[in-house]
Amino acid sequence: MIAVTGGNGKLGRAVVAALRAEGNDVIVLDRVTPRDSGASTVDLTDYGQTLDAFLGIQDRHSGLDAVVHLAAIPAPGLAPDAETFRNNMLTTFNVFQAATRAGIRRIVYASSETVLGLPFDTPPPYIPVDEEYDTRPESVYSMVKRLEEDMAGTFVRWNSELSITALRFSNVMDPQDYAEFPSFDADPLLRKWNLWGYIDARDGAQAVSLALAKAEPVFEAFIIAAADTVMTRSNASLVAEVFPGVETRGDLGEHDTMLSIGKARRLLGYTPKHSWRD
């Protein structure tokens, strides 16, 4: 049985659908749950509720094999900074702590591309960006994501059998969002904040599934993005105009993602299957 926290969200819905399609038993744990959804209402900022939900919920489940933790205030600016910190940090601590106390050894959770230095008002150290340079939070939301990764590494150090995988998701998109993409070409600054990146929710779900399947007793962080950018303009012209003087590493390609997914390709077998260009 796999629990997906925040399973009613944009990425969560895709993750739940993909895991169930693979034959997994999945329970959704969320703060807001439609009555007919089959999900269970849990306030993950309450440690008692979190632990109780992981140990079992009446006829829903009697124990979990893994947790996919997606529940959070999902972006900067959606709540006051103090509430973003309180909610997201406390929720993730409770999930990690309750999971280890409940004997769960596989956790995959949503970190964020924002730890890379978004919105890149200070240019990135090089392009494409990857997991090799130290994180550079530029908002309280991003700072929490950095602290969550530090916390995940500590939990793994304390528990030699525990696997925690942080997926640094890019801006999550559904197919209906793609109609807006051609409008981005008019101004390269509209999407420079994340190097013109995105992730199809279905490919985000693929990454979650792979991370669960390949879980090793370590902490790892992966950038998860689509294989291409949101732009029809070439990468060379975008970088020359918006980030002149920033080092480029390797061939940028015409429209290849500038959020490097090389590590996810190598270690997870991640291969994006969806593009807005389709």
Secondary structure by P-SEA (a helix, b strand, c coil): cbbbcccccaaaaaaaaaaaaaccbbbbbcccccccccbbbbccccaaaaaaaaacccccccccccccccccccccccccaaaaaaaaaaaaaaaaaaaaaacccbbbbbbccccccccccccccccccccccccccccaaaaaaaaaaaaaaaaaaacccbbbbbbbcccccccccccccccccccccccccccbbbbcaaaaaaaaaaaaaacccbbbbbbbbcccccccccaaaaaacccccccccccccccccccccccccccccccccccccc
